[in-house]
Amino acid sequence: MTRAICNHCERPIITCICCYFTQTANKVNIIVLQHPSEVKQTKGSVALLKHSLSNCTVFVGEDFTGHQQLQTLIKLYADDLALLYPSEDAEELTGSNYVLGRSNKPLSTLIVLDGTWKKAYKLFQLNPFLHQLTHVKLANNVESLYAVRKTNKVGGLSTLEACCHALACLEGDDNKYQKLLKNFVEFNEMQLAFR
């Protein structure tokens, strides 16, 4: 017997997460490159993120070098786009006055990799064009609220948390994403209740 599925979040009705969606008009565009193993991951945070942010695009795959839509967006936002990834060359986001060094423009678009640290690293390695982008990172003192998945990595956050903190920093509004982060905590509690 098949389980009833929610038409909006596409999860079984018993684990529907629609009540955690928080309509938020983000000014900085978010592009998520999601590893295929995360798509059906019930504990993943991207479903919550994409249904809450007004400007959020999710592409699923591993090798995006020939992905026409993504490559078009990268060309379109070339002067004011960055990758949120803690590489050795990553610049720490410093607030709403943050501008890209090469163009002296404020960021308009942020690319985020979604997967475990190992999968995110794989995405980074499989897509050399990502190496050419400006890399930005959050301060290491941001603590994770992600109770259902843990990492030992310093500054390890869920994709949703990383986006919320980066957007709050870039848009100069610490309160704007607090409701979504609060709902993320409740989403975690719901997941833990099913264990």
N, C-alpha and C positions, 0 to 999 in steps of 0.2 A: 504494500500500500504506500503510495507516494505521500510525502508530507506537503501540507499547504505552504506555499511560498508567498512572501510579501512582494507585491509588484514593484514597490519603490526601492527597498534596500536589497531585494533579491535573496533574502535569507529566510529560513523556515520561520513561520509565524511565531513559534515559541521563543525564537531568539532574535526577533525583529529589533533593529536598532534605530528605527525612525525617530523614536522619542528623544534620542540623543543629538539629533541634527540641530544645528544652531545657525540660522541664516545670518551670515556675516559678509559684509561688502568689503573685501580686501582690495586695497589700492594697488599693491604689488602683485603681479600675476604669478601664479605658481604652476610649474610644469613638473609633474611627477613621472619619473621613469621607474616603473614598477617591475621587479623581477617576477617572472611567471609563477614561481613557487608561492608568492604572496597573495595571488588573486583569490584563492579559496581559503586563505588563512583566516579563520573566524576571529582570532585575536588581533588581527592587523588593524591599523588605525586609518588607512587611506580611504576606506569606504565612508567613514565618519567625516573625514576631511573634505572629500570631493563633494559630498552632499551638503556641506555647511558653507564652504567658501563660494562666493559668487564668481571668482576668477581662478578656477583650478582645472587643469587639463591633465588627464592621466593616460600615459601610453604604456602598454605592457609589452615586454620583450627582453632580449639580452643584447643583441647587436642592433643598434639604431643608426648605423652609418648610412644605410640606404633608406631610412624612414623619411619619406618625402615631406609629410606634414611637420614633423619635428625640425627637419633641416630648414624648411621655409620659415618657421618661427624663429629659429636661431639667427637666420640672416636678417629677418625683420627687426629683431631686438638686439642686434649685434653690439651696438654701442652702450647699451644699458642693461645687459644681462649678465648673471653670474651663476656659478654652481655652488650650492651649499654643500661643502665637502671639506673635511679637515685635513687637507693635504699639507705637505711641508711648506708650501708657498701661500697657504690660505691667509687672507687678511681677516682680522677679527672685526665683526660688525660693531660699529661704535655709536649708532643712533641714527635718528632721522636725517642728520646732516651728512651721513655716509655717501660718498660719491665714488664712482669708479675712477681709479687713477688714470687709465688710458684715455678716457673720454671726458672726465670731469663732470659726468652726468649722474644724477641720482639713479639708483637701481629701479627698473620698471618690471623686471622679470627675474625670477629665481627658479633654477632647476634643482630638483631634489631627487636623490636616489632612494628607492624604497626596497628594503630587504634586510636580512640579517647583515651584520658587519661584513661577513665573508661574501655574501651575495652582492652587497653594495660595492665592495672592492672589485669583484668580478665584473660588474657592470662598468665600473670606471676603467678597468683594464681593457675590456672588449671594445670600448668606444674612444679611440684616440682623440677625436674632436673635442671631447670633454676636457682633455689636458690643456687645450689651447685657450679655454675660457678663464676668466678671473675666478678664483676660488675664494669663498668667504666661509667663515665659521663663527659659531657662537662662543661666548666666554665659557670657560670650563666650569664655572661655578653654578651653572643652571642644573638643577636637580630634577631627575625624572620622576614622574608620577605613574609610570608604566608598571603596574603590579603583576600583570599576567605574563609578561616576558621580561627577562632580566639580562643584563650584560655586565661584564666586569670592566668594560671600556670606560675610561674617564670621559665624562660629557656625553655618554651614550643615552640618546633619547629616542622615543618613537618618532616616526615621520610627522605625525600630527603635532607633537610637542615642538619638534625642531622648527616646523613651519610657523606655529603660533608665536614662538619666541622671536624668530627672525622677523616676522611681519610686525610684531609689536615694536621691535627695535627700529626697523626701517620706517614705520609710519608714525613713530613718536607717540604711541598710545598704549600704555601698559594695561589699561583696563579693557580695551576692545575685544581681546581674545580670551578673557578670563572665564566667560560663560562657556565657551567651547572647551576650555581646559577642565572646567568643573564637570561638564558632561562627560568628558573623557574619563575622569575618575569614576563616575557612576557606571560608565560602560565597562571599565575594569572590574568593578564590584559585581556587575551582572555576570561577566565571564567567570569570575571566581566562584559565584554561587552555583554554577553548573558543574564544577569540579567534584 
